[in-house]
Amino acid sequence: MKAKNIFSVLFLVAGLSTGLSAQKNKNKDNPDPDKTYNYSVRGNDPENAANLIVTVNPVYANFYTLNINLGYDFNVNYRMNNKIALSGFYSKSYLDRFEKTNGNSSVYHGFADEEQLGVTNYGFGGVFFFKNDLKQVEEEVTLKSTNNGSVTTRYIMKIPAKRLQLFGLRGGYEVFNSPIHSGNGNIDFIAYPAPDSSGQAQSLGSGSFSTMMYSGTLNIGICRTKISNLFIDVNGYGERQATSVNELYIDVMYATKLTFADMLISYQSWNNSGGAFFDQYQPYVVDNTLKSKLGFRIGYSSYANDKFTAFGNFNIEAGMRPGPKAGGNFYLMLKFGLNYAAHVGQ
């Protein structure tokens, strides 16, 4: 996508933020304080909650210092006997901040291979749960909700219920390939003309430069997972539930692979016979640019834990990726979308 499409990203996020900030939530403990609501518990067993969760996110927003983008995402998570969890995901951008970048009027800096444009992020991982804690809590069950303009009122009951907490060690490997942008000098690209590897490497200095970054990272961290699985029947309202899986995690990231693709730099030469300037293109190797192989992230995920749910999952993640040493590499990522949960095996 071309550079101007970044405004589409910003307008979309601004619209979502405005809508969310304008929407106020208010909880009330009972739709009618003068009326008693009888209920019976149909299920209260978080240890045997759905253990397979599949999410499809038609939209994710990745606010990466070096390239803002929107895309889609798939995720599968399978938990075995609350001892081990396995997961995999695939993400792909369909709207990027830039396609190419321009320097000044006489110099053009672009990609040597346009087919590689776009962000691709995929990986797999696992969790070993070393501790579980079954707690007695009060779960909030929504009886009904009403909307009055900018205010949503939830009428809730607080029901004594079990909640399972799992504490685990995380590990995994993921690939992150993305166009990166120098930001007019934030990245000091070190380059020499290709294919002459004996050429004099030099800094490109300030200017607008772009290339593709290819990275593979090992991720190691800790997490806490909370599981609720309460079903009740309420007189006058029917079946109500509080079913969810919420995870908080922190990871350290180390890049086992981190490379930058060659960059095309154009310059203008004088055509003596034609009496005019014409563009010439020279590929430059920029993989000698200084790199930072360490990163970190902290994130929170919430999934509905009952069959198919539209807008049933939400994930927010922030941190610093491995990348060019002077690039900043900070990012904030938001995901939301469809959710399917089932109990498989065991």
C-alpha positions as CSV (number, residue, x, y, z in Angstrom):
1,M,0.0,0.0,0.0
2,K,1.2,3.5,-0.6
3,A,2.3,6.0,2.0
4,K,-0.9,8.0,2.0
5,N,-2.8,5.0,3.3
6,I,-1.3,5.6,6.7
7,F,-4.0,8.2,7.2
8,S,-6.6,5.4,6.8
9,V,-5.0,3.6,9.7
10,L,-4.9,6.6,11.9
11,F,-8.5,7.6,11.1
12,L,-9.7,4.1,11.9
13,V,-7.8,3.9,15.2
14,A,-9.0,7.4,16.1
15,G,-12.6,6.4,15.4
16,L,-12.3,3.3,17.5
17,S,-10.7,5.2,20.3
18,T,-13.3,7.9,20.2
19,G,-16.1,5.4,20.2
20,L,-14.7,3.5,23.1
21,S,-13.9,6.6,25.2
22,A,-17.4,7.9,24.6
23,Q,-19.1,4.7,25.7
24,K,-19.5,4.6,29.4
25,N,-20.4,1.4,31.4
26,K,-22.4,1.3,34.5
27,N,-23.1,-1.8,36.6
28,K,-26.1,-2.4,38.8
29,D,-26.5,-5.3,41.1
30,N,-30.1,-6.0,40.4
31,P,-32.6,-5.1,37.6
32,D,-35.3,-4.7,40.3
33,P,-34.0,-4.3,43.9
34,D,-37.5,-5.2,45.3
35,K,-37.5,-8.6,43.5
36,T,-35.5,-11.7,44.5
37,Y,-34.0,-13.7,41.6
38,N,-33.7,-17.4,42.2
39,Y,-31.1,-19.3,40.3
40,S,-29.7,-22.8,40.0
41,V,-26.1,-23.8,39.1
42,R,-25.9,-25.9,36.0
43,G,-22.1,-26.0,35.8
44,N,-19.2,-24.7,37.9
45,D,-16.0,-26.7,36.8
46,P,-13.2,-24.5,35.5
47,E,-10.8,-27.5,35.6
48,N,-12.8,-29.1,32.8
49,A,-13.5,-26.0,30.7
50,A,-13.0,-25.9,27.0
51,N,-9.4,-26.6,26.2
52,L,-9.2,-25.8,22.5
53,I,-9.6,-22.1,21.5
54,V,-9.4,-21.0,17.8
55,T,-9.5,-17.2,17.1
56,V,-9.9,-15.4,13.7
57,N,-9.1,-11.7,13.9
58,P,-10.1,-9.9,10.7
59,V,-8.4,-6.8,12.0
60,Y,-5.3,-6.2,14.0
61,A,-3.4,-2.9,14.4
62,N,0.4,-3.0,14.9
63,F,1.8,0.4,15.8
64,Y,5.5,-0.4,15.2
65,T,8.0,2.5,15.3
66,L,9.4,1.5,12.0
67,N,6.2,0.5,10.2
68,I,2.5,1.0,11.2
69,N,0.2,-1.6,9.7
70,L,-3.2,-3.3,9.7
71,G,-3.7,-7.0,9.0
72,Y,-5.5,-10.3,9.8
73,D,-4.6,-13.0,12.3
74,F,-5.3,-16.7,13.1
75,N,-4.5,-18.3,16.4
76,V,-4.9,-21.8,17.9
77,N,-4.4,-22.7,21.5
78,Y,-4.7,-26.2,23.0
79,R,-4.4,-27.0,26.7
80,M,-3.8,-30.5,28.0
81,N,-4.9,-31.5,31.5
82,N,-4.0,-28.0,32.7
83,K,-0.4,-29.0,32.6
84,I,0.8,-28.1,29.1
85,A,-0.5,-25.7,26.5
86,L,0.5,-25.6,22.8
87,S,-0.2,-22.7,20.5
88,G,0.5,-21.4,16.9
89,F,-0.4,-18.3,15.0
90,Y,-0.2,-16.6,11.6
91,S,-0.5,-12.8,10.9
92,K,-0.3,-10.9,7.6
93,S,-0.7,-7.2,6.9
94,Y,-3.0,-5.9,4.2
95,L,-2.3,-2.2,4.8
96,D,1.2,-0.8,5.5
97,R,2.5,2.6,6.2
98,F,4.5,2.8,3.1
99,E,5.3,1.0,-0.1
100,K,8.5,2.9,-1.0
101,T,10.1,6.0,0.3
102,N,11.4,9.1,-1.4
103,G,14.5,11.1,-0.4
104,N,14.9,14.5,-2.0
105,S,13.9,15.4,-5.6
106,S,17.0,13.9,-7.1
107,V,17.4,10.7,-5.1
108,Y,15.0,7.8,-4.8
109,H,15.5,5.0,-2.2
110,G,13.4,1.9,-2.5
111,F,13.4,-1.9,-2.3
112,A,15.5,-4.3,-4.3
113,D,12.7,-6.8,-4.2
114,E,9.2,-5.5,-4.2
115,E,7.7,-8.9,-3.9
116,Q,8.9,-9.0,-0.3
117,L,6.7,-6.1,0.8
118,G,4.2,-6.5,3.7
119,V,4.5,-7.7,7.2
120,T,4.4,-11.5,7.9
121,N,4.4,-12.8,11.5
122,Y,4.0,-16.4,12.5
123,G,5.2,-18.8,15.2
124,F,4.5,-21.6,17.7
125,G,5.0,-22.0,21.4
126,G,4.2,-23.9,24.5
127,V,3.6,-23.4,28.2
128,F,4.4,-25.6,31.1
129,F,2.1,-24.9,34.1
130,F,4.1,-25.5,37.3
131,K,1.3,-24.4,39.7
132,N,-2.5,-24.4,39.7
133,D,-4.7,-22.7,42.3
134,L,-8.5,-23.4,42.5
135,K,-10.0,-20.4,44.2
136,Q,-13.5,-19.5,45.5
137,V,-14.6,-16.1,44.1
138,E,-17.7,-14.1,43.2
139,E,-18.3,-14.2,39.4
140,E,-20.2,-11.4,37.8
141,V,-23.1,-12.8,35.7
142,T,-24.9,-10.4,33.4
143,L,-28.7,-10.7,33.5
144,K,-29.3,-8.1,30.9
145,S,-27.9,-4.8,29.5
146,T,-29.5,-1.6,28.3
147,N,-28.1,1.2,26.2
148,N,-29.1,4.8,26.6
149,G,-27.0,6.7,24.1
150,S,-23.5,6.8,25.4
151,V,-24.2,4.8,28.6
152,T,-24.5,1.0,28.7
153,T,-26.0,-0.3,31.9
154,R,-25.3,-3.9,32.9
155,Y,-27.6,-5.6,35.4
156,I,-25.5,-8.2,37.1
157,M,-25.6,-10.9,39.8
158,K,-22.5,-11.9,41.8
159,I,-22.5,-15.7,42.1
160,P,-20.1,-17.7,44.4
161,A,-18.0,-19.8,42.0
162,K,-14.7,-21.6,41.4
163,R,-11.9,-20.0,39.3
164,L,-8.8,-21.8,38.2
165,Q,-5.5,-20.0,38.2
166,L,-2.5,-21.5,36.3
167,F,1.1,-20.2,36.5
168,G,3.5,-21.2,33.8
169,L,6.8,-20.9,32.0
170,R,6.4,-19.9,28.3
171,G,8.7,-20.6,25.4
172,G,8.4,-20.4,21.6
173,Y,9.9,-19.3,18.3
174,E,8.5,-16.8,15.8
175,V,9.3,-15.2,12.5
176,F,8.7,-11.5,12.0
177,N,9.4,-10.0,8.5
178,S,8.6,-6.4,7.9
179,P,9.5,-3.4,5.8
180,I,11.3,-0.8,8.0
181,H,11.7,2.9,7.5
182,S,14.6,5.0,8.6
183,G,12.5,7.9,9.8
184,N,14.8,10.5,8.2
185,G,17.9,9.3,10.0
186,N,16.6,7.4,13.1
187,I,18.4,4.3,11.6
188,D,22.0,4.8,10.6
189,F,22.2,2.4,7.7
190,I,25.7,1.2,6.9
191,A,26.0,0.3,3.2
192,Y,28.4,-0.6,0.4
193,P,27.6,-1.1,-3.3
194,A,26.6,-4.7,-4.3
195,P,27.9,-7.1,-5.3
196,D,31.3,-5.7,-4.4
197,S,31.8,-6.9,-0.9
198,S,35.2,-5.3,-0.8
199,G,33.6,-1.9,-1.3
200,Q,34.0,0.8,1.3
201,A,31.2,0.6,3.8
202,Q,29.8,4.0,4.8
203,S,26.9,5.5,6.6
204,L,24.0,6.7,4.5
205,G,23.3,9.4,7.0
206,S,20.0,11.3,7.3
207,G,17.4,10.8,4.7
208,S,14.4,8.6,3.9
209,F,15.5,5.0,3.5
210,S,13.6,1.7,3.4
211,T,14.4,-2.0,3.4
212,M,13.0,-5.4,4.5
213,M,13.9,-6.8,7.9
214,Y,13.9,-10.6,8.4
215,S,14.0,-11.9,11.9
216,G,13.5,-15.1,13.9
217,T,13.3,-14.9,17.7
218,L,13.3,-17.2,20.6
219,N,10.8,-16.1,23.3
220,I,11.0,-17.2,27.0
221,G,8.8,-15.9,29.7
222,I,6.2,-16.4,32.4
223,C,2.4,-16.2,32.4
224,R,-0.7,-16.4,34.6
225,T,-3.9,-17.8,33.2
226,K,-7.4,-17.4,34.8
227,I,-10.2,-19.7,33.8
228,S,-13.9,-19.3,34.6
229,N,-16.6,-21.8,33.6
230,L,-19.9,-21.0,35.4
231,F,-23.4,-21.7,34.0
232,I,-26.6,-20.9,35.9
233,D,-30.4,-20.8,35.2
234,V,-32.1,-17.6,36.5
235,N,-35.8,-17.4,37.0
236,G,-37.2,-15.0,34.4
237,Y,-33.9,-14.8,32.4
238,G,-33.0,-18.3,31.5
239,E,-29.4,-19.5,31.1
240,R,-26.6,-17.1,32.0
241,Q,-22.9,-17.7,32.2
242,A,-19.5,-16.4,33.1
243,T,-17.0,-18.3,30.9
244,S,-13.6,-16.9,30.0
245,V,-9.9,-17.5,29.7
246,N,-7.7,-14.5,30.6
247,E,-3.9,-14.6,30.3
248,L,-1.2,-12.1,31.4
249,Y,2.3,-12.8,30.1
250,I,5.8,-11.3,30.0
251,D,8.5,-12.5,27.5
252,V,12.2,-11.9,26.8
253,M,13.0,-12.0,23.0
254,Y,16.3,-13.0,21.4
255,A,16.9,-12.9,17.7
256,T,18.7,-16.0,16.4
257,K,18.3,-14.5,12.9
258,L,18.2,-10.8,12.0
259,T,19.1,-9.6,8.5
260,F,18.3,-6.6,6.3
261,A,17.6,-7.0,2.5
262,D,19.6,-5.1,-0.1
263,M,18.4,-1.5,-0.8
264,L,18.0,0.1,-4.2
265,I,19.3,3.7,-4.3
266,S,18.9,5.7,-7.5
267,Y,20.8,8.7,-8.7
268,Q,20.6,10.9,-11.7
269,S,23.2,11.0,-14.4
270,W,23.5,13.4,-17.4
271,N,22.8,12.0,-20.8
272,N,25.2,13.9,-23.1
273,S,23.5,12.7,-26.3
274,G,20.0,13.4,-25.1
275,G,20.9,16.5,-23.1
276,A,18.8,15.4,-20.0
277,F,19.2,13.7,-16.7
278,F,18.2,10.0,-16.4
279,D,17.8,7.7,-13.4
280,Q,20.3,5.0,-12.6
281,Y,19.8,2.4,-9.9
282,Q,22.5,0.8,-7.7
283,P,21.8,-2.0,-5.2
284,Y,23.5,-1.5,-1.8
285,V,24.1,-4.1,0.9
286,V,22.9,-2.7,4.3
287,D,23.2,-5.9,6.4
288,N,26.2,-4.5,8.2
289,T,23.9,-2.0,9.9
290,L,24.2,-2.2,13.7
291,K,21.6,-4.5,15.2
292,S,19.9,-5.1,18.6
293,K,19.1,-8.8,19.1
294,L,17.3,-8.4,22.5
295,G,13.7,-7.4,23.1
296,F,10.8,-7.8,25.5
297,R,7.0,-7.8,25.5
298,I,4.1,-7.8,28.0
299,G,0.6,-8.7,26.9
300,Y,-2.9,-9.5,28.0
301,S,-5.4,-11.9,26.2
302,S,-9.0,-12.5,26.9
303,Y,-11.1,-15.3,25.3
304,A,-14.7,-16.4,25.5
305,N,-14.8,-20.0,26.6
306,D,-18.1,-21.1,25.3
307,K,-18.5,-22.4,21.7
308,F,-18.7,-19.7,18.9
309,T,-18.6,-16.1,20.0
310,A,-18.4,-13.0,17.7
311,F,-16.0,-10.4,19.2
312,G,-15.1,-13.1,21.7
313,N,-11.4,-12.4,22.0
314,F,-9.2,-9.4,22.7
315,N,-5.4,-9.1,22.8
316,I,-3.2,-6.2,23.6
317,E,0.6,-6.4,23.5
318,A,3.4,-3.9,23.8
319,G,7.2,-4.1,23.9
320,M,10.4,-3.7,21.9
321,R,11.4,-6.0,19.1
322,P,14.9,-7.0,18.0
323,G,15.8,-4.8,15.1
324,P,18.2,-2.0,14.0
325,K,20.1,-0.8,17.0
326,A,19.2,2.9,16.6
327,G,15.6,2.2,15.3
328,G,13.6,2.5,18.5
329,N,11.8,-0.9,17.7
330,F,8.9,-0.1,20.1
331,Y,5.5,-1.4,19.2
332,L,1.9,-1.6,20.4
333,M,-0.4,-4.3,19.0
334,L,-4.2,-4.7,19.3
335,K,-6.2,-7.7,18.1
336,F,-9.9,-8.6,18.3
337,G,-12.3,-10.9,16.5
338,L,-14.1,-14.2,16.3
339,N,-13.7,-17.0,18.8
340,Y,-14.5,-20.7,18.9
341,A,-14.0,-22.8,22.0
342,A,-14.5,-26.6,22.5
343,H,-13.6,-29.4,24.9
344,V,-11.4,-31.9,23.1
345,G,-10.0,-35.2,24.5
346,Q,-9.0,-35.6,28.1
